[in-house]
């Protein structure tokens, strides 16, 4: 079973009606999962690194009741979009996302990025933000550096041990540090990704304060207290100093980097 088989298994097990669409952008073919009521406001959802749209969608599926969701597979990741890696130091991630948004020609859209998914969103806002009504960033990358020692001992070393030995106990050790909970499809998918996918270990650069300060779109950030990749308190300090358009900053007291669906649903309910 390869990671794309696991990807499809995860998608088919999500309790929602969906369609799939592939868009040819200047940077490569991009696969998108569309679900929710087409009469509802559009929300573009972007997953994190070493992941795919179904796994992000499953975490925030409750948003399909209030939005039509367009869950995008990032280029160069273990999913159904082209394996083309964009340069994090250039504007290409933002340009790529804008091409997708402009293809659908929506007005007043919402954007939601999980982990690295925040990076192309912010890149796109630096270029054009007139059509964006609101942004939600969950454990966002590109704002602060995580705790290096904890990242090495809690993530990198268990992952490397799993890759070397193929002993599942190391994969469990690794995932237990990142996820509040995960299902068997996520476990099987990441098993294949860690063993057979060319993982990108390059650093995600942090955005400059002056660039973040000029954004006008209302931004809500959701962080997790037990997240060593994106520590909540450090992120809160940086966000409040950098964003002039920060609308809310929510800390999930008992969550890790990937918060469970129930906790996220409660957090979003509090935004109403």
N, C-alpha and C positions, 0 to 999 in steps of 0.2 A: 504494500500500500504506500503510494507516494503522497507528498503533501497536498497536491491538487485533489486527489481522491478524498483526503480528509477534509479539505476545503468544501467540496461538494456535499459531503456527509453532514458537515456542520450546517450548511445552508439549507439543506432539505429538512433538517430536524428543527429549524426555527419555525415557531408557530405563527406564520404570517404569509399572506399571498404576496408574491413578488414577480417582477419581470427583470430580465437582464438586458443590458444594452452596452454595446462597445462603440466608443467614439474614437475616431482617428484625430489625434492632436499633432501639433508640430513636433512633439517630443516622443510620440509613440502611441500605440493603441491602448486605450484606457477602458477598463471594464467597470461597469456601474450596476449596482443592485437597486432597483426602485421598488418601494413599498409604501403603504399608507394610502390615505384618501387623497385623490388628486384635487379635490376641492379645498384641501387644507393648505396652509402656507408651506412653501418649500424649505427644507433643511438639508444641507449638504454635510455628510458625515465622513470624517477621514480617520482611519485607523493609525496605529503606531507601527514601529519598525518590527520586522520579522512577523508580520501578521497579514490579515486580509479583511475585507469588508464584512463578511459574515460574523466575525468574532467581535468587531466593534458594534455591529448592529444588534447582536444578542444582548450586549450590556445595556443598551439604551432603547430597546424595542418599545418601551412604554411611550416614547415620543411619537410613534406611528399613530397614536390616537389623536394627536393634536397637529401633526405635520405630515406632509408627503416627504419621505426620506429618500435621498439619493446617496447611497453608501458607495464611496469611491475606492477602488483598488489602487494604491499608490504604485507608480512605476518602479521597477527594480526590486520588488519585494515578492515573497512567496505567495503569489496569487495569480489571477487571470489577466492582469495587465502585462504589457511587454516588459521584458527584463532589460530595462534601460535605466541606469542610475544617473540622476541629475546631480549637478554640482551644488553642494550646500552653500558654497561661498558666493554663488551668483544669484540672479533673480529667477532662475529657471523654474524652481518649484512654484513660485507665485504666478509666473506667466502660464505655466501648465494648468494650474487650478483655474485661473481666469478664463482660459480657453474653454474649459468644461462648463463653467458657470454661464459664459456668454453663449454657448451652444444652445442652452435651454431658454435663454432670453427672459429669465424671470426678473421681477423687481421685488425689492424688500425681502430678500432671502435671509435665512439664518445659517450660520456655520457652526459646526461642532467638531472639535478636534480632540482626539485622545492621545496623550503622550506625544510622539513625534508628529501626529496629525495636526498639532498646533502650529508646527513650523511652516508648512505650505500656506496655511491660513493667514498667518501674520505676514508672510512674504507677499501674499496677494493683496493684503490691505495696504501695504506700503505703496503699491502701484495704483490700486483703484478700490475705493470703498463705498462709492455712492449708492450701489445697489444692495448693500448689506445692512440689514436692520439691526441684527444683534449677533454676538459671538459667544459661544460657550467653549471654554478650554478646560479639559480634565487632565490633571497631572501633566501640564504642558512642558514639552522640551523647548529649548532655545532661550530660556530666561535665566537659569542659574545652573551651576555645576552641582552634581550630586555628591554624596559622601563616598570618596574614592575607596577607602579601606573597606567599608561595608560592601560596596559594589563588587570588589575583588573577591572577598571571602564568602559573600552570600549569593553571588550570581556567577561571576566569571569562573571561579575554581570548581564549583559543582558542575557547571556546564562543560568545562574542559574534561573533568573526570568522566562525565557521562559520554562524551564524544570518544574518549579513549577506551573505556571499558564496556560501553553500551549497557551498563548496569542501571536499571530504571530507578534505583533508590537515589541516585545522584540527580536524576531529572526531577524526581519528586521533591528532593531537598531544594533544588533551584526554584521550582515553580511555587513551592510553599512560601518562599520569601517574597514573591512578587504578587501573588493573587490572594484575594480574600477567599475565593473558591474557584474551581474550574471543573468542567465536565470531561468525560472520556474523549469527546471529539477534540477538544482543545489539547488534551494530553497527547493524543495520537498525532495531531498536527504538528505540535512543537517537537515531538520526538523525531519526526521526519525532517523538520526544518533544521534542527540542531545537527542532525547526522548527514544530511544530503544537500543543504542549501548553502550557497556562498554568502555567509552573513557579513554584513557591512559593519565593521567595528570603528569606522571613522567618527571622530567627535562631531557632534552637532554644535555649531558655533552659537554663542549667545548674542541676541540682538542688542544693539546699542540703546542706551536710555533715551537719547535724543530722538531716535526713530520711533520708539514706542510712544513717546510723549506727544507726538504729532497726530496720532490716530484719534479719530473722533467717534468711531463706532462703539456703542456700549458693549463692554466686555464683562462677562462673568467667569470667574476662575474657581474651579473646584479642586482642592488639594487634599492629600491624605497624610495624616500625622505619622503613620508607620512606613511611609515611602522614603527609602534611602536614595532612590534615583532622583526624585524631585521633592526634597524635604519641605514640608508645609510652611514652617515658620520662616525659613530662609526665603522661600518663594513669596510669602506674604509681604515681607519687608521690601523685596525688590519690586514687586508689582505695585505697591502703594507709592513707591518713589518714582516709578517709571511711567505708569499709565495715567494719563489725565482723564481717560474715559472709562476707568474701572468702575463698574456698576456695583458688583458684589464680589466678595471673596469668602468662600465657604471652606471650612476645614472639616473633613470627615475624621472624627476622633479615633475610630477603631479600624480604619481601612489601610490597606497597603497600596502599592502602585496601581494595581488593577482592582478597583473597588467592585463589590458585588452589585448586582442589579437592584436589589431591594433598597440598598443604601443610596444609590444614585437616584432612584425613583423618588425617595423621600426628599432628597436634596433639591431635585427639580420641582417637586410639589411646593416647596417652600419659596420658590421664585414667583409663584402666581400672585 
